Every structure is written in C-alpha cells, then in structure tokens.
Amino acid sequence: MSGGDQSFVLNKPRLVVKKVLAKPQSEGDGAVVRRSIGRMELKNLDPFLMLDEFSVSAPAGFPDHPHRGFETVTYMLQGAFTHQDFSGHKGTIRTGDVQWMTAGRGIIHSEMPAGEGTQLGLQLWINLSSRDKMIEPRYQELLSEEIKKAEKDGVEVRVIAGESMGVRSPVYTRTPTMYLDFTLKPGTQLHQSVPEPWNSFVYIIEGAGVFGSLSSSPVTAHHVLVLGRGDGLSVWNKSANFLRLKWPSNNSLFKFPKPFFLFSPSTTLHLKSHQLQAFSTPPSNSTKHTTLLLETFHKNQTVKALIEKLHEKDSNPLQILKDEGDWSKDQFWAVIRFLQQTSRSKEVLQVFDLWKNIEKSRTNVVNYEKILLLLCEGGLMEDAVSALRAMKTNDLNPSFEIYNSVIHGFARKGKFEDALFLLKEMGEIKLMPKVETYNGLIQAYANYKMYDEMGKCVKRMESEGCCPNHFTYNLLVLEFARGGLFKRMEREYQTLLSKRMNLQGSTLVAMLEAYANLGILEKMEKVYRRVMNSKTPLKEGLIRKLAGVYIENYMFSRLEYLGLDISSRTGRTDLVWCLRLLSQACLLSKKGMDSIVREMDMVKFSWNITVANIILLAYLKMKDFRKFDILLSDLRTRYIKPDIVTVGVLFDAITGGYDGTRALETWRKMGLLDGAGEMNTDPLVLTAFGKGRFLRSCEEMYSSLGPKAREKKVWTYHDLIDLVFEHGGRKYEFLVAEQS
C-alpha cells in the first residue's frame, strides 16, 4: 500500500459503481442510526450484512436483543458503550476502542450508552460461513492504544483488522477481512491495493474525497460507495479539510480516522472491501488454536444435533433430556435460547428444574439469575416468582439484579401491587433498592399514564434515602412532556437544571415536541436551539411539526433556517429542499425560489412533484401565468408525474383566468387522467398554501357520496374531475371545449 506516494501506480483502479446516502432511522429503544448497507438501496454486500453509524444519548440504546450466525464489529468514534450478554460477559468500549464479537450459534446481549452526551460509533455485521455459524460466541476487544498505527506522506492509518503500511492487526477474522481507518490531510492522496476477487466499499465519515479517478466528482460524508473490480483504490483529498474514510473488504477492511486537530474541521472516509473466499487460514505456530477448533467442532456437532431434535414437530425438551440422561452447559443454554427464540419460554423453568436436579452444583445464583432474567423478559412472572421462591428454599440469596428484574417485570405488566410487595421484601432482607429500581418503576408508571404515582415513587425513594439521579429527572421531564403535563414537566426541568445535572438529548426532544404540539412558539424555539447545540437527531415527524408551527405563525423565513439546520445533520434530503423552497415560495420571492432551484441544479438534485407543486402554487398566487405555463410544460421533460395536487392547482388556475387547454389535452393524450388518483406531494405544501378550491370541492363531493359509491375500487383523475364538475352542472369534456 502507498499513502500519498504518487510513484505507486494501480494497473486497474476500482471505480465507484454505486453510491448510497446513509439516512437517519430509528433503531433499538429511542436510538437513531444512519444505515447504509442493509437499506433497500443496498440490502447487502456479501459478506457484509449491515453497516450503521450510530448516534445515541442515554436513556436511548439497544436493550437485550439476539444475534446468530454472523459477527458484529463495533468501533467507537466518540464516547462509550457498555455491552453485556447472557453468559455474563460485560465490558465498556470507549473512544477509539474496537469490539469484534462472533455471535456464532447465538447470543443475547445489550448495548447501552455509558457516558453523558452523544455516543458515536460504527457497527458492521459480517456474515459467517456455514461451517462457522454454530461456533461458540466469543469476543476480541482492542483498546484504542492497542490498535496498530502508521503514517506516511500525510496519510494516517489505524489497522483494526488485516495489514497496511507494514503493520498488522492482532485480530483473527473468520471471514478474512481487512478493516483500516485512514485520515488524509488536505492535498494528499491514497493508493491502496486490493486483490481483484474481493468485494469492497467505502464509507465516508467526515469530509469529501475524489475516488477512482481524478475526473470523478467529490463525494461527501455519510455516503457508502460500492467499488467495482480492479486491483486497488485511489483517493484524493482536494479540500482544505482532513478526510476520514472507512474501507472494509472481504479479506480486507480498512477505515480512515480523523486525527485530533485543534483549529481545522476534519473529514473522515470509511472504506470497506470483502473477499469472496469462504474460509481463512489460521495463524501458523498455533497448536493451541487447532486444538480449540477441534473441541469447538465437536461441541457444535452435539449442540447442532440437539437443536435439530427440538425443531421436529411436537418436540418435547423434557423428554429429550430424560432420554439423553444429561446435557452439558453449552447444550442446556442452547436449548434455553431455542425455546426463547421460538416463543416457547413457558417451557424454560421446567427444563431448568430438571437439568439442575441432575447435578447439585447447578443450583447456584448465577444460573438462577440468568433464568429469572429470561423469564421476566418474556413476561412469565408466575414462573419468575416460583424460581425466586425456589432459590430461598435452596438457601440461595437472590441478588439485587434478580429482585430488580422481577420488580420491573411485574411493573411492565401493570401489576404494581406485586412489584411493591417485592420492593418491601427487599428492605426486609436488608437488600436496599437502588435508584435504578425506582427508575424502572417510574418508567412503568409512565407507560400506564399513572403520572401521580410517578411523583409518589420519587417521594418514596427520597424518604428511604435513595437520591434521584439525572436519569430520574430526565425520565420525569420526558414522560411528563409526552403526557402533555407542562407544569410538571417544567418543574422537573428546573429541578434538573438547579442540581446541575446532565440534560439528555432525548429529554430535550420530548420537550420540543410538547411545545410544538401546543404551538408555544417562544419556548419551542428556545428548546430547539438547545437541541441543535446538543447535536441530537430529530425525526422527520417532529421536523414537520416545527415547520407547521412556523407556517401557522406566518414565520416563513424560519423554514429556510430549519432546512439549513437539518441539512447540516442529514445532508440535502427531500424534506430539506421542501422546507427551503417553501420558505421562499410562501414569501412570494421569485429571486429566492430561483436561487434554491439553481442550487438544486448545481448539486444535480432530481426534482420531484413536491418541488414542482410548490413553485406552481407560488406562481398561481402571484398570478404569473407565463412562468406557470412554462413550468407546467416542463414537467414532462423533467420526468415528473403530476398528482392530484397538480390537477387541483391547474383547475384553480383555470378559474383564475389561465388557459389550461394545452395542459389538459396533453395529460389526456398521455393517459394520465385515466390513471388512479395519487397524492405524492409533501403534506407541508398544503399546510402552507391550503388545499385550494378544487381539492376542497373534491373532498366535499367525495364525503357526500354513500358508502357503496365510495367503495369504488379505483378513482381516476377523470372520475374526480367529473365528481367536482358534475356538482357544478358541467362535465370535464365540456370544460375542455369551453377552454378551446
């Protein structure tokens, strides 16, 4: 590999064959990720199944969830995440650390923020070959300082897996993979060789770079680039900023990280490539490794055979255990996972009781804790209580975690009397509840909208010497906001501020939505600025609510600023262009609209019907029928299909004196009017401009029809037009003739 060495020449540089923007989406419990691989546009890139760039603030995260048959690679870019699984493995990875988890035959784990503020990172899923899908789960974890680094000619690399610039990572990859993290200084270039059979892609974290050929256009952050065949990749950083890349490839994965730099913004590009080889050769001089592989193989065979029996129709795990005499720990937990994943959790306790009675040492706190956690997760609270009582019968002292799980399990099901009984029992055995015990109860009360009980729960924890923490107050503010209890929300918010506790991004977002729902503009804007400063992502639905408040208050210029703010987070999405164009259109600024349109054309943004209808409505309002006519005629050349809003705008224009003969005749010849009526325009457009005379009449006439008439399977544009004009005593055909 050569970084910034212009004498290094690739015979056949790989070119970009596909580009996909990673758009924000909800995942887990309140978390937001930018998914690139795994979207509809790029379902997978063998063996890479998914790539997420996550941005998470507590209490959001990824609670217990299962994985099986692949590996997950988590790379922290900022902050920290704590991981915990059912086998007891627990740890925290921090900025620059890597966790390479092989799920193998199956694992259930959680991944939750471990610090304040926003935690940023990347998670890549890599498929395992069929022979490795049932291996034992295992972990490889590297601290930031343990990751091998190299630098040459302004290009820095961190070798997470594989080899680059003469340094090799200690990570063993079952699916041969290279994962490198590169940072390119301004004006530098990178030429990385990659064997031709490998699949490769690049993910850009920050900045912009030119890929494959100097004549290519720069590609910006949050894009994944699928690379074609060739012997390597060339990248140029022509900008004044640092460029950071992630590049995985099968049998090779590398990523470009951004170095610490005080005064200049940085740019990150991630690249990823994958080799089609289905296996890898373990490192030499490893007798121990070979022995472990053989042991794992035999274990997997026995587990596989057992799972196959359970897959049979009417299988009975109790009978299978009796017939086989005993199971190993691996076999037992494989059965338990199988029962949980196949909605047979009701059989878990019976299987556990039979298995533990075979060998006395299995009756221990660790095994009970795992079983109880699983039962509570499944909502099997009667079984959970039975297991809890059995522990006491066997002179085992239930842990704080066990009580917490059972209390929260009852609370989640709305059985608060049972939860409070166990809470009291904890105190009787001198196992004092902690703040997380109460926080779980408060969350459950909120789920059932028992807001008074939430307050009582806080008073109870304080009376018992348990001080509410910042999670408690964030939870109270968030849930009161969701419930529309503004006085309580603001009171707890002030308490949180007075105690100088951390205000979480998700809490701010809940407050913002509460103010937007009521249209309280001043407070909405104040919280909005705090949300933007916290870099907490906003969902599209909330962005639309904010826009709606601005429109209702005739603050159209704010739509432009809102669009620019969102653009800085998500890039130039359809919604961003809609907001910015609406701002100028509602102000009836031809100059402003022309400026936005030029910007769209400059970045080669493909118009959609929302853009066209915004401009048409503005021209209609200005009665500029010359430009209205030009744009209407231009729809076909821009490959834009009119919708019911366009039809309504045209007929409203006709009412205002516009000659719509040519447009109507063109649509008729195209067969458009015989097609099913569709509404593809962004609803914000109608919020801003109103529905117009035609659409209002259409709705009124449709509402006046009887049930049978409404049940007509397909309503064409022609039908809807006739519906409106029949009410006025005219037919569509006569309207065309009248225009002529």
BARO-148339 format. One record per residue (C-alpha): residue in one letter; y, z, x. Coordinates in steps of 0.001 Angstrom, whole numbers, plus 500000, padded with zeros to 6 digits. Example, Ala and Ser with C-alpha at 12.3 -4.5 7.8 and 13.67 -1.06 7.14 Angstrom:
# BARO-148339
a495500507800512300;s498940507140513670;
***
This chain:
# BARO-148339
m500000500000500000;s503515499305501150;g506528501031499680;g509768499202500376;d508162497107503137;q509291493559502450;s506860492155505008;f503997493170502734;v503095490197500535;l500862490103497470;n498978486848497014;k498957487135493237;p501332489794491870;r500436491201488465;l502850490241485698;v503671492177482550;v501598490780479662;k502577493342477025;k505435495794476556;v505346498646474026;l508061501226473363;a506671504745473019;k508270506035469818;p508500509740468873;q505976511011466328;s504828514377465063;e501663515853466513;g499926519221466577;d501880522046464939;g505548521033464900;a505348519218468233;v506795515791468999;v505236513236471345;r506072509737472477;r502777507883472130;s502340504580473951;i498616503967474324;g496950504910471044;r499621503328468811;m498857500416466501;e500553498107469012;l498213499259471803;k495180501031470368;n493525501490473753;l493274500024477239;d489721500639478394;p489014503291479603;f492405504775478709;l492367506030475129;m495793507605474771;l498988508399476656;d501534510884475293;e504844512022476720;f505299515385475020;s508446517405474410;v507665520793472882;s509525524054472250;a507830527225471010;p506622528080468403;a505537524447468118;g502483523395470118;f498885522294469905;p496721525070468363;d492935525046468601;h491529521512468430;p488329519847469676;h487713517170472338;r484475515440473207;g483303512532475351;f486415511980477476;e488788513590479977;t492356514767479472;v494854514786482327;t497936516955481742;y500855516583484152;m503816518933483663;l507229517378484259;q509253520412483176;g508427523920482018;a504960525393481487;f501970525175479139;t499189527713478623;h495677526442477988;q492829528484476507;d489376527411475364;f486424528927473522;s484490529547476711;g487162531932477957;h488891529601480414;k492620530319480376;g495489529323482599;t499078528150482790;i500252524931484397;r503876524696485465;t506307522012486603;g504510519573488890;d501033521041488241;v498067518995487040;q495074519932484905;w492181517463484863;m489874518582482058;t486491516979481432;a485635517684477792;g482118516300478174;r479789517475475424;g482634519231473661;i485316521840473938;i487726523562471564;h490990524612473132;s494677525219472527;e497734524079474476;m500922526031473802;p504355526335475464;a504513529170477988;g508243529207478620;e511584529109476893;g513363525880476071;t511750522453476001;q508490521837477868;l507984518247479021;g504876516546480316;l502396513725480110;q498849513737478797;l496434510906479454;w492991510539477859;i490333508769479931;n487024507734478394;l483739508799479976;s480779506502480440;s477896507012478017;r475867508866480641;d478686511386481199;k479693512061477604;m477415515096477244;i478071516813480574;e479268520407480747;p483009520869480223;r484839521527483495;y488310521734484991;q490106520614488113;e493547522149488496;l496145521402491163;l499301523390491748;s502374521348492499;e502325522323496166;e498652521272496442;i499349517674495392;k499386515352498398;k502718513638499040;a504028510791501205;e507313508907501632;k508239505570503172;d511320503363503040;g512876505214500108;v509667505328498052;e508044508728497472;v504549509217496076;r502566512201494772;v498865511370494789;i497305513017491741;a494057511039491992;g492898508344494364;e494699507350497553;s498085505930498558;m500209505707501719;g497305507070503732;v496872510320501770;r494036511126499370;s493826513480496386;p491000516053496266;v490439515351492535;y486989513961491748;t487145511321488998;r484029510497486994;t485673507365485691;p487070506105489008;t490820506382488628;m493911506347490787;y496891508311489456;l500075508155491547;d503549509432490821;f506285507357492515;t510027507687492829;l512057504712494019;k515526505276495424;p518277502798494454;g517828499405496119;t514208499959497175;q511045498091496291;l507353498880495986;h504362496607496560;q501073498249495566;s497749496518495983;v495189496920493176;p491729495295493062;e491729492356490654;p488994493584488255;w490961496723487350;n492922497223484150;s496419498507484861;f499504499674483041;v502848501243483902;y504747503950482060;i508455504365482800;i509609507971482517;e513206507523483603;g515453504683484700;a514874500952484716;g512915498643487006;v512036494996487529;f508295494305487505;g506090491495488772;s508828489030489630;l512448489297490716;s513356486955487870;s511996489373485237;s514352491393483053;p514665495129483790;v512547497433481623;t513865500861480642;a512404504339480137;h509668505189477620;h508067501725477771;v504437501140478653;l503755497854480428;v500273496326480381;l499685494298483528;g497796491037483821;r495293490106486517;g496312489965490164;d495943491746493486;g498795494210493010;l502139495096491507;s505674494574492816;v508539496730491564;w512240496572492389;n514826499247491652;k518068497269491417;s520002500053489694;a522233502727491198;n519862505425489986;f516455506696491017;l513458505013489363;r510405507040488354;l507104505427487391;k503613506373486309;w500884503881487113;p497269504569486151;s494490502066486769;n490786502336486306;n489600503273489687;s493275503812490412;l496052505704488721;f499449506359490191;k502720507673488911;f506258507684490330;p508014511070490094;k511708511744490380;p512860513903493316;f515360516699492905;f518822515185493223;l521987517162492536;f524540514545491648;s522834511355490552;p520785510742487422;s517226509795488126;t514873507171486869;t511118507559486510;l508475504918486107;h504802505678485483;l502150503129486248;k498517503210485306;s495552500967486191;h491870501117485292;q488799499597486969;l486038498174484804;q483320499760486947;a481410502182484719;f480500504699487434;s481768506150490674;t480079507220493888;p480415510949494543;p481861512008497886;s479398511897500767;n478066515040502529;s477665516738499174;t474127518085498730;k475529520844496563;h477229518300494339;t473994516309493966;t472110519487493007;l474710520337490399;l474433516817488976;l470660517173488630;e470985520577486990;t473627519236484649;f471416516253483797;h468509518471482737;k470782520778480749;n472334517843478990;q468948516399478079;t467843519617476376;v471155520016474569;k471083516366473504;a467567516724472099;l468604519827470168;i471692518153468681;e469552515168467638;k467325517548465653;l470371519012463945;h471521515519462983;e468338514994460973;k468603515200457207;d468194518738455794;s468030520204459307;n467800523997459448;p469095525545462706;l467434528885461895;q464042527251461564;i464583525179464717;l465424528361466677;k462338530114465327;d460142527133466216;e461547526846469759;g461485530572470395;d464868530808472122;w467919528844473248;s469930529035476397;k473594529996476189;d474557526311476510;q472203525298473711;f473407528076471428;w477100527294471808;a476367523581471420;v474727524385468062;i477680526547467022;r480131523764467888;f477984521278465995;l477949523474462894;q481693523918463039;q482420520204463521;t480073519180460695;s481558521617458148;r478567523919458300;s480385527027459547;k478733529109456822;e475529528978458882;v477181530256462078;l476768534002461539;q473095533726460541;v472324531657463648;f474236534093465852;d472445537134464402;l469026535572465015;w469911534356468551;k471449537657469749;n468489539671468453;i466158537717470771;e467795539287473836;k469647542620473704;s472245541693476345;r473668539033474000;t475021541753471729;n478318542066473555;v482049541987472815;v482574538545474378;n480035536809472120;y481270538628469027;e484863537728469845;k484029534010470076;i482069534087466818;l484738536040464981;l487488533693466147;l485457530749464893;l484717532381461532;c488370533278460992;e489439529766461870;g487064528461459227;g488372530935456656;l484960532635456352;m486459536098456047;e483487537820454402;d481296536749457318;a484033537831459739;v484156541319458218;s480342541509458340;a480445540653462042;l483206543215462607;r481157545951460927;a478059544889462881;m479984545410466111;k480696549012465153;t477074549518464162;n476116548355467657;d478641550785469229;l480909547923470346;n484653548451470214;p486424545446468675;s489238544170470862;f492857543736469870;e492230539954469749;i489384540422467261;y491460542549464898;n494345540118465198;s492104537185464266;v490654538911461219;i494013540220460003;h495607536793460378;g492595535134458773;f492958537269455637;a496724536753455615;r496372532966455832;k494200533078452701;g496760535230450896;k494537538334450939;f497261540649452177;e495648543880450902;d492650543239453153;a494935542329456056;l496980545526455657;f493818547635455333;l492657546364458733;l496133546881460148;k495908550518459117;e492401550718460572;m493726549567463948;g496080552540464036;e493283554934463097;i491221553895466124;k494298554078468390;l494415550294468813;m498098549812468176;p499207546500466648;k501452544372468857;v504358542140467989;e502078539087467674;t500083540928464987;y503183541312462860;n504464537821463642;g501229536379462253;l501665538417459069;i505297537333458713;q504255533687459067;a501596534133456386;y504078535770454008;a506404532818454605;n503616530359453795;y503282532019450393;k507097532246449964;m506899536047449890;y510286536465451505;d510843540099450524;e507536541030452149;m508690539357455359;g511598541795455546;k509358544753454753;c506986543680457509;v509836543718460031;k510864547219458919;r507267548402459208;m506867547104462749;e510151548754463770;s509136552078462182;e505905552007464177;g507735551482467448;c506996547783467772;c510220545917468555;p510607542406467108;n510930539808469864;h512673536433469981;f509638534792468337;t510020537187465399;y513677536408464851;n513199532677465364;l510408532787462796;l512598534645460300;v515526532250460728;l513254529208460491;e511400530330457366;f514497531591455550;a516104528226456317;r513115526359454889;g513201528585451815;g516911527946451248;l517797531649451702;f521022531035453568;k522428534567453651;r519197535936455092;m518963533007457499;e522477533564458802;r521983537338459044;e518864536981461199;y520580534236463187;q523461536577464023;t520983539328464958;l519208536930467302;l522492535963468954;s523685539564469231;k520473540506471023;r520998537531473394;m517551536196472567;n516448532610473050;l517136530337470082;q514324527822469830;g514890524151469167;s512667524144466067;t514729527002464613;l517952525072465120;v516408522018463479;a515394524091460431;m518945525448460130;l520348521947460492;e518122520646457705;a519056523573455460;y522771522845455829;a522181519107455382;n520214519694452169;l523195521518450677;g525769519218452243;i527553522083454055;l529323519755456449;e531151522105458818;k528144524307459557;m525864521269459689;e527967519682462405;k528170522915464409;v524389523345464438;y523910519606465069;r525848519869468347;r523616522767469418;v520511520765468570;m521728517817470643;n522565520108473569;s519066521600473380;k517520518113473595;t515246518942470653;p513923515760468979;l514920515026465385;k512622513408462842;e513797510276461063;g513877512042457707;l516371514606458965;i518500511939460648;r518717510166457290;k519773513399455586;l522577513859458119;a523676510274457575;g523607510826453811;v525954513822454136;y528395511780456206;i528283508940453679;e528865511299450739;n531918512668452544;y533178509172453456;m532916510037457166;f531589506618458087;s532698506753461730;r530301509670462230;l527393507290461593;e528271505460464812;y528208508678466844;l524976509757465162;g523385506428466066;l524526506695469692;d523230510272469942;i519829509269468600;s519773506192470852;s520078508428473915;r516834510152472825;t514733507383471313;g516237504152472564;r517646501430470302;t515401501756467245;d515831500010463881;l517378503207462494;v519899503373465352;w521107499828464680;c521214500557460947;l523444503616461462;r525805501914463873;l526156498764461785;l526585500765458570;s529414502701460205;q531422499537460831;a530406497875457546;c531466500857455430;l534806500857457256;l535018497104456437;s535654496422460122;k534817492804460901;k535642493402464544;g533329496426464663;m530467494556462977;d530883491582465311;s530772493937468302;i527494495531467123;v525990492092466406;r526926490870469910;e525282493976471364;m522132493278469326;d522016489695470543;m522617490784474126;v519536493049474110;k517594490413472117;f517110492652469107;s515418490727466311;w517352491038463082;n515632492429460025;i516548492344456342;t518381495688456634;v520809494232459173;a521355491103457077;n521956493030453839;i524425495429455469;i526555492527456652;l526204490638453347;l527310493712451396;a530329494184453679;y531378490546453250;l530888490844449486;k533077493941449388;m535739492120451449;k535265489016449229;d534857486943452371;f532622484350450710;r532925481929453646;k531169484278456064;f528927485462453233;d527756481863452734;i527246481253456470;l525093484357456846;l523098483620453704;s522317480143455047;d521443481630458440;l518675483896457115;r516052481173457350;t516884480282460969;r516633483968461878;y513227484177460157;i514455486844457730;k512803487016454331;p515171488130451541;d514161491126449428;i515262492444446028;v518458493870447571;t519368490420448909;v518714488917445484;g520896491589443898;v523705491003446406;l523618487264445670;f523875487723441895;d526648490300442307;a528475487737444460;i527958485076441787;t529510487440439245;g532457487775441631;g533032484031441828;y530700482919444629;d528858479616444120;g525228480596444695;t523678477292443605;r522550476229447055;a521026479600447912;l519170479865444607;e517847476329444887;t516750476914448488;w514887480073447504;r513292478284444572;k512045475429446782;m510727477929449335;g508712479593446573;l510433482892447345;l511301483615443721;d507658483265442687;g506624485924445180;a506175489613444408;g509442491546444427;e509796493733447520;m512250496369448702;n512334496270452522;t515928497344453091;d516568500783454582;p517461503161451682;l520560504307453615;v522129500928452824;l522018501622449086;t523234505183449681;a526274503751451439;f527066500750449209;g525464501713445923;k522931499602444035;g525312497030442602;r525410495610439086;f522243493509439330;l519968496236440716;r521266498807438230;s520622496396435366;c517186495637436741;e516290499344436805;e517681499941433322;m515771496991431827;y512524497963433562;s512865501570432365;s513387500351428793;l510042498497428749;g506989500012427114;p504048501302429191;k501972498146428657;a504767495861429797;r505288497944432922;e501612497672433770;k502035494017434625;k500238493734437933;v502828491667439817;w506552491475439105;t508003488427440840;y511665487972441687;h511751485338438926;d510429487915436429;l513019490491437450;i515873487979437294;d514788486863433817;l514464490501432745;v518110491094433616;f519487487852432196;e517413487903429020;h519236491096428223;g522472489135428650;g521211486254426482;r520605483827429338;k517664482575431392;y517555482094435149;e517214478295434736;f520405478201432658;l522180480234435304;v521357477648437974;a522528474857435676;e525709476771434896;q526414477181438628;s525909473463439108;
***
